[in-house]
Amino acid sequence: MTTTIGHFIGGESVLTGGRTQPIYNPSTGEVCGAVELASVATVEQAIANAKAAYPEWRNTPPAKRAQVMFRFKMLLEERADQICELISREHGKVLHDARGELQRGIENVEYACGIPELLKGEHSRNAGPAIDSWSEFQPLGVVAGITPFNFPAMVPLWMWPSAVMCGNTFVLKPSERDPSSVLMIAQLAMEAGLPAGVLNVVNGDKEAVDTLLHSDTVQAVSFVGSTPIAHYIYTEAAKSGKRCQALGGAKNHSIVMPDADLDNAVNALMGAAYGSCGERCMAISVAVAVGDEVADKLVAALKGKIAGLKVGSGLDNSNEMGPLVTAQARDRVVGYIDAGVEQGAELVVDGRGIKVPGHENGYFVGATLFDRVTPDMSIYTDEIFGPVLVVVRVNSMQEGIELINAHEYGNGTCIFTRDGEAARYFSDQILVGMVGINVPLPVPVSYHSFGGWKRSLFGDLSAYGPDSVRFYTRRKTITQRWPSSGVREGVTYSFPS
Ligand code: NAD
């Protein structure tokens, strides 16, 4: 008997008996549940609930909203074990990795608790004779979020806590591949005191997404997922004049300089390339070695470390790397490894055909390492989203910078060096949104904002942090005069100055 995951609308769990699709445990390959895919009518019901909840929530004092958010943060901490188990069971990532994801999400909630400070607006006294002028940041109304499978708890928490703290109401469409943790989190928000209808969750596929995109009620859309879909969301939202931020895919490079602390660089690359089985938008998937001497040492050291990597079920916390999310994802990654071999790259470690005892049907691919990869190969050009690290050899840092800048993605990057001047030049010249200096996964903390460049982000504003307050509010500027009694002014036809 498997349970069917439905939706969360108007503060209630909703099952409509509509279309469903199975949810798999990627560590075992077994079906562990089913998820209902919302119809147009179900999504419209969620939008209607969000619309109905908006007037009262908009007028709820920000400090009262913050009290709800604060209780919500405490509930997330109390129920962390249960949430992480749900993440691991459906996504496959190891429990300690799920814990890291949830912690980052909680930090976004903590940031949201302080948003009243950022809603205060701006004021100018005597902007003109007896004229005062001020700007307010007002909510947009009903806003929507569409999120990917790879951070089922964290990415939704990038969005809706900020949005609702700004006074909006929200419809979330999470990934249909691992929906359970999101629904549990929505229930916790209710338990914390979030009024019914302020946060609604609809599970579903393209039908649900298109209903959100084409709704006249939805004012803005936040999206995180792959680049082709991000581009589609951005262009569709623009057609109806919706505000949109659409974060896409990545191919994150890391330059290893000849003066780098190689042991540190190797440890950092292992975690950044193979943590979460490479299914992170900030995963390092290209190591750019400056000079053959560095490349030879780097490849030898990585090869040694990979031999000791513990691969297995995500629910066993002693493992270091779990499976890929679905059988299709596994087959896709294997297809890229095949292509890399065919296209002439040197396969140093082959993760195909890995056997995990007791989990023979799990979607595992072992850590894979390619050397002597060139920019024309598909293992270099494409986002593989799996445990595949490719080494590209260059002769200088400048050549490495030009390589990175020519790539279509610009999410994250990192340089390993002991040279401050080189690091400073690199961070200035590189066309990438998030840069690490000896930091392999430079994911900004919650009070900065997260966003890539080029085809990694469509839109002007990044996710969470200060940008999210600007994204989820619109400025209204009010200019006011209270003339002294008895003062009468004549007609003026010139522009006021
Ligand atoms: P995806 O693009 O397949 O799905 C993302 C969301 O879009 C899901 O909710 C899905 O249901 C929906 N969707 C899928 N196909 C659609 C279609 N044809 N029309 C409308 N909606 C559709 O992405 P994914 O596989 O869930 O996640 C992995 C991708 O997300 C990777 O490319 C990764 O780099 C990216 N990602 C980016 C960031 C970032 O911050 N830039 C963060 C996490 C993940």
Residues whose N, C-alpha, C, O or C-beta is under 5 A from the ligand:
A	BS01	NAD	I146 T147 P148 F149 N150 K173 P174 S175 E176 G204 D205 K206 V209 V224 G225 S226 T227 I229 L247 G248 G249 A250 C281 S456
